[in-house]
């Protein structure tokens, strides 16, 4: 399963694609080395894939590896 999620952090909108395979959700950052992308991943833990993806996207934003959609 794949989809897109967005989060607003400090008035800026961030968006990313997520992928869920075998109960593991992955979200990738869009800054840095394209051959070794920054990624956050975890298991679903009873949550919906898009809910988990939003949490992971917030982590990537905090790490500074996702560009704002409105920049």
Long-range contacts (C-beta under 8 A, 24 or more apart in sequence): 1-49, 3-49, 3-50, 3-53, 5-50, 5-53, 5-54, 5-57, 6-57, 6-69, 7-54, 7-57, 7-58, 7-61, 9-58, 9-61, 12-68, 12-69, 12-70, 12-71, 13-68, 13-69, 13-70, 14-57, 14-60, 14-61, 14-66, 14-67, 14-68, 14-69, 15-69, 16-53, 16-57, 16-60, 16-66, 18-49, 18-50, 18-52, 18-53, 18-56, 18-57, 20-44, 20-49, 20-52, 20-53, 25-49, 25-52, 25-53, 25-56, 26-56, 27-53, 27-56, 27-57, 27-60, 28-60, 29-60, 29-63, 29-65, 29-66, 30-65, 30-66, 30-67, 31-64, 31-65, 31-66, 31-67, 32-65, 38-63, 38-65
